[in-house]
Amino acid sequence: MESRTAEGLMPRPPGVAARRRAAAPRSSRRAQLVFFAVTLLLWQLGAQLGLWRTYLFPSPLEVAQKIVHGFATGAYLKGTGITLLRLVEGYLISAVAGVGLGVAIRHLPLLDRTVGALIVGLQALPSVCWLPIALLWFGLSQAAIIFVVVMGALLSITVATEQGIRNVPPIYVRAARTMGAKGLGLYLRVVLPAALPSIITGMKLGWAFAWRSLMAAELLYVSGGLGQLLMMGREFNDIGEVVAVMVLIVAIGLLNDRLVFSSLERKVRERFGYDRA
């Protein structure tokens, strides 16, 4: 029995787990770099060999030239600024309203049976479908685009908040009450922290849906921003411009995920011990 437990149950030396966790991101980053480098190489090789017509799909060098030119002229900076300003404004409204509505739906049965059921049904509706209503209500204005962004993110944040609070283990609440927690303190110190991973996931999904909704709105309604740059590329039959703006949109999404949501998720896991083994 001792020989069996010597390897399986003997505690690992201090720092082994920490070193493994530190090495994992480095190997992951190397794998990502290799993947993207190989992808770009194959893309460029295919363009040079003439496997497709470059006026239908550009080479990486042409896309890079378009990106450099777009930033040099200021068009990409201006378009990115306009788009991000709209996105942040609509998303903040969605986050505040979604969390508040999710909490209310969880604790008010009548609201759960009415508004909660309606929200679940509306999730099946593509967010771009809100654009005609927004144009009828607000006209060709900034408010119409913001409304589409809000409706794109609000539903997922609301549902994730309600489900996160609903799935908090009851033992957490009972233990906290036994230790004297009650009222608002119980909610802020126990319930919401326990539901936080689900809420963050909903906010992450809400950001993605808001981003897609905004792009759809800008494509259909010329009002500046990255969507208008995409439409201008189509109007001038400039596939390099279209792909360059698409690459820029993807890059912004990746940066936001890495710098905001991934960092927030990591801090929550560390704060509440989800990473501890």
Stockholm file with secondary structure:
# STOCKHOLM 1.0

chainA/1-277         MESRTAEGLMPRPPGVAARRRAAAPRSSRRAQLVFFAVTLLLWQLGAQLGLWRTYLFPSPLEVAQKIVHGFATGAYLKGTGITLLRLVEGYLISAVAGVGLGVAIRHLPLLDRTVGALIVGLQALPSVCWLPIALLWFGLSQAAIIFVVVMGALLSITVATEQGIRNVPPIYVRAARTMGAKGLGLYLRVVLPAALPSIITGMKLGWAFAWRSLMAAELLYVSGGLGQLLMMGREFNDIGEVVAVMVLIVAIGLLNDRLVFSSLERKVRERFGYDRA
#=GR chainA/1-277 SS CHHHHHHHTSCCCTTHHHHHHHHHHHHHHHHHHHHHHHHHHHHHHHHHTTSSCTTTSCCHHHHHHHHHHHHHHTHHHHHHHHHHHHHHHHHHHHHHHHHHHHHHHHHCHHHIIIIIHHHHHHTTSCGGGHHHHHHHHHCSSHHHHHHHHHHHHHHHHHHHHHHHHHTSCHHHHHHHHHTTCCHHHHIIIIIHHHHHHHHHHHHHHHHHHHHHHHHHHHHHSCCSSHHHHHHHHHHTTCHHHHHHHHHHHHHHHHHHIIIIIHHHHHHHHHHHTTTCC
#=GC SS_cons         CHHHHHHHTSCCCTTHHHHHHHHHHHHHHHHHHHHHHHHHHHHHHHHHTTSSCTTTSCCHHHHHHHHHHHHHHTHHHHHHHHHHHHHHHHHHHHHHHHHHHHHHHHHCHHHIIIIIHHHHHHTTSCGGGHHHHHHHHHCSSHHHHHHHHHHHHHHHHHHHHHHHHHTSCHHHHHHHHHTTCCHHHHIIIIIHHHHHHHHHHHHHHHHHHHHHHHHHHHHHSCCSSHHHHHHHHHHTTCHHHHHHHHHHHHHHHHHHIIIIIHHHHHHHHHHHTTTCC
//
